[in-house]
Amino acid sequence: MRFMMFVASDSQPDANPEAPGEVEAWVDDVDSRGKRITGDRLRPASSAKTVRVRGGRKMVSDGPFTESKEVIVGFDILECDSIEEAVEIAAKHPMARAGRLEVRAFWPFEEE
């Protein structure tokens, strides 16, 4: 099963900061086990555009649509046997301490 893991900031991080190279070690470990398909950081929310269409009219605004101190800062796509395995992998990511990780299974269009 494929899972999207959103990496987000958090207004209440753990007191133990991320050590240099810790994220790279996590990526190397998960990649070496064939559990990570791809992933990357995202540019700051201030460089984002929010797009909506209402009444056939395109509306584009700068930044995220909602005001929040917590923003998505990256993502990873995981290939795991279960949600439990995806959660275990997420729990070992350094950002689980500094931010928060949301794990969701892909929902293919051909599935109801």
Sequence and secondary structure as in RCSB ss.txt:
>XXXX:A:sequence
MRFMMFVASDSQPDANPEAPGEVEAWVDDVDSRGKRITGDRLRPASSAKTVRVRGGRKMVSDGPFTESKEVIVGF
DILECDSIEEAVEIAAKHPMARAGRLEVRAFWPFEEE
>XXXX:A:secstr
 EEEEEEEE SS  SS   TTHHHHHHHHHHHTT EEEEEE   GGG EEEEEETTEEEEEES SS  S  EEEE
EEEE SSHHHHHHHHHTSTHHHHEEEEEEE   TT  
